[in-house]
Amino acid sequence: MSTVSGEAEALGEASPEVWADLRAQIVSHRDELRGDQALLDTLGLKITAPNVVEFLPAALARLEAAHAREMTARQEIEALARANFQAQAETHALIIDLLESRNNTDLARRVNQAAQERFGLAGGLIAAEVPDQGGSAPAGWKSLPEGLVDLLIGGDRQTKLGPCHAARDLFDDVTAPVQSCALIRICLWSHERQGMLAFGSADPNGFTADMGPELVAFLANVVERTAARWPGL
């Protein structure tokens, strides 16, 4: 292998014929080359075991891209979990606040205040249908003609989340136009008296049809039971 070593050192100045001869000798003496660790170290070469897969640049790039996708997905899941936890915590705090209402007017005020300050929404309201033969909704509530709750939510539905072109005019005291709503049916003082808890968002994606209605439906139950303390007119 001394000849190979000498020719390897002079390879930078070797002619194509010399390189061809050197290459032939390396191939013919490959076992000796593999066993000469000092020569391999000098040449910057290493022997890889047959069961070891080396990551070439392309493979490394694919691995890094897959890792980045995994991290992005994990971060999205973690962000969603944090948002859900925060929403639940704010909802529980709101429930305690609503239970401290002094009357139906105060109840409506607390709903609207919490919608804006706790959840960053355009507003929240409580509405009740008013019979054609007379009567009124409590002060601070929205009065609706009979049948409007069915029209806005749907006769066979309890909730509706998403765009709310027909309902956004109910939010007439907000600073930003309402683009999406959460509408939840409630029964007030009797099953014949229809009402609605509504939240409005200035973000078109603030409420979407694929969102789960569990939290807002639970809030509606709390509003319904709290309002029952003070029977309406």
C-alpha positions in Angstrom: 0.0 0.0 0.0 3.1 2.3 0.1 2.7 2.9 -3.6 -0.9 3.8 -3.2 -0.1 6.2 -0.3 2.6 7.9 -2.4 0.3 8.3 -5.4 -2.5 9.5 -3.3 -0.4 12.3 -2.0 0.6 13.3 -5.5 -2.9 12.9 -6.9 -3.4 16.7 -7.3 -0.6 16.7 -9.9 -1.4 13.3 -11.4 -2.3 12.9 -15.1 -5.5 11.0 -16.0 -3.5 7.9 -16.7 -1.9 8.0 -13.2 -5.3 8.4 -11.7 -6.7 5.5 -13.7 -3.9 3.3 -12.5 -4.3 4.5 -8.9 -8.0 3.8 -9.0 -7.4 0.3 -10.4 -4.9 -0.4 -7.6 -7.4 0.9 -4.9 -10.1 -1.4 -6.3 -7.8 -4.4 -6.5 -6.5 -3.8 -2.9 -9.9 -2.7 -1.4 -9.6 -5.1 1.5 -6.2 -3.7 2.5 -7.6 -0.2 2.2 -10.5 -1.0 4.5 -8.1 -2.4 7.0 -5.7 0.6 7.0 -7.4 2.9 9.5 -4.5 5.3 9.5 -4.8 5.8 5.8 -8.6 6.1 6.0 -8.2 8.8 8.6 -5.7 10.6 6.5 -8.0 10.6 3.5 -11.0 11.6 5.6 -12.9 8.4 4.9 -14.9 6.1 7.1 -16.3 2.6 6.8 -20.1 2.4 7.4 -21.5 -0.9 8.6 -24.0 -2.5 6.3 -26.8 -2.1 8.8 -26.2 1.7 9.2 -28.2 4.1 7.1 -26.4 7.4 6.6 -28.6 10.6 6.2 -27.5 12.3 3.1 -28.5 16.0 2.6 -31.7 15.2 0.8 -32.8 12.8 3.5 -31.8 15.2 6.3 -33.9 17.9 4.6 -36.9 15.5 4.5 -36.4 14.6 8.1 -36.2 18.3 9.1 -39.3 19.1 7.1 -41.2 16.2 8.8 -40.0 17.4 12.2 -41.1 21.0 11.4 -44.6 19.7 10.4 -44.8 17.7 13.6 -43.8 20.7 15.7 -46.3 22.9 13.9 -49.1 20.4 14.5 -48.1 19.9 18.1 -48.1 23.7 18.6 -51.5 24.1 17.0 -52.9 21.4 19.3 -51.3 23.0 22.4 -52.7 26.4 21.4 -56.2 25.0 20.9 -56.0 23.2 24.2 -54.9 26.5 25.9 -57.7 28.4 24.2 -60.3 25.8 25.3 -59.1 25.8 28.8 -59.2 29.6 28.9 -62.7 29.6 27.5 -63.9 27.2 30.1 -62.3 29.2 32.9 -63.9 32.4 31.7 -67.2 30.7 31.3 -67.1 29.4 34.9 -66.2 32.8 36.1 -69.1 34.3 34.1 -71.6 31.8 35.6 -70.6 32.9 39.1 -71.1 36.5 38.1 -74.5 35.8 36.5 -75.7 34.1 39.6 -75.0 37.3 41.6 -77.5 39.2 39.4 -80.0 41.4 41.4 -82.7 41.3 38.8 -83.3 40.6 35.1 -82.1 44.0 34.0 -78.8 43.4 35.9 -78.6 39.9 34.4 -78.8 41.4 30.8 -76.1 44.0 31.7 -73.8 41.3 33.1 -74.2 39.2 29.9 -73.3 42.1 27.7 -70.4 43.2 29.8 -68.9 39.7 30.0 -69.3 39.2 26.3 -67.2 42.3 25.7 -64.7 42.2 28.5 -64.2 38.5 29.0 -64.5 37.2 25.5 -63.7 40.2 23.3 -67.0 40.0 21.5 -69.0 42.9 20.1 -71.8 42.2 22.6 -74.3 39.9 24.2 -78.0 40.1 24.8 -81.0 38.4 26.2 -84.2 38.5 24.1 -87.8 37.4 24.8 -90.8 37.1 22.5 -93.6 39.4 23.4 -97.2 38.2 22.9 -99.3 40.0 20.4 -102.0 40.6 23.0 -99.7 42.6 25.2 -96.8 42.3 27.6 -93.2 43.3 27.4 -89.7 42.0 28.0 -87.7 43.0 31.1 -85.9 46.3 30.9 -82.5 45.9 29.2 -83.8 42.9 27.2 -84.7 42.8 23.5 -88.4 42.4 22.7 -89.1 40.1 19.8 -92.4 39.4 18.0 -93.8 35.9 18.4 -92.2 33.3 16.1 -88.9 35.3 15.5 -86.8 32.9 17.6 -87.9 30.0 15.4 -87.2 32.1 12.3 -83.7 33.1 13.5 -82.5 29.7 15.0 -84.7 27.2 13.2 -87.9 25.6 14.5 -86.2 22.3 15.3 -82.9 23.6 16.6 -81.6 24.8 20.0 -78.5 26.6 18.8 -77.2 28.3 15.7 -73.6 29.4 15.2 -72.1 31.2 12.2 -73.1 34.1 9.9 -76.2 35.9 11.2 -77.4 38.5 8.7 -80.9 38.3 10.0 -79.9 38.6 13.7 -77.1 41.1 13.6 -79.6 44.0 13.7 -80.5 43.0 17.2 -77.0 44.3 18.2 -77.9 47.9 17.7 -75.7 49.4 20.4 -72.3 47.9 19.4 -69.3 49.9 18.0 -68.3 47.4 15.3 -70.7 45.6 12.9 -71.6 42.1 13.9 -70.4 39.5 11.4 -71.1 36.2 13.2 -73.3 35.1 16.0 -74.1 32.4 18.5 -77.9 32.1 19.1 -79.2 29.9 21.8 -82.9 29.2 22.5 -84.2 29.6 26.0 -87.6 29.1 27.6 -88.6 31.9 30.0 -91.0 31.4 33.0 -93.0 28.9 31.0 -92.3 26.6 28.1 -94.7 28.7 26.0 -92.6 31.9 26.4 -89.7 31.7 23.9 -86.5 33.6 24.4 -82.9 33.7 23.1 -79.4 34.3 24.4 -77.2 35.8 21.7 -73.6 36.7 21.3 -72.2 38.7 18.4 -68.7 38.9 17.0 -67.2 41.5 14.7 -65.0 38.7 13.3 -66.7 36.6 10.5 -65.0 33.6 12.0 -65.7 34.4 15.6 -68.5 31.9 15.5 -68.7 29.2 12.8 -71.1 26.3 12.1 -68.5 23.7 13.0 -67.9 25.0 16.5 -69.2 23.0 19.4 -72.2 24.7 21.1 -71.7 23.1 24.5 -70.4 26.1 26.4 -72.9 28.7 25.1 -75.7 26.2 25.6 -74.6 25.7 29.2 -74.6 29.5 29.6 -78.1 29.7 28.2 -79.3 27.2 30.9 -77.7 29.4 33.6 -79.4 32.5 32.2 -82.7 30.6 31.9 -82.6 29.4 35.5 -81.4 32.8 36.8 -84.1 34.7 35.0 -86.7 32.4 36.6 -86.1 34.1 39.9 -88.0 37.1 38.7 -91.0 36.1 36.6 -91.5 38.4 33.6 -94.5 40.5 32.8 
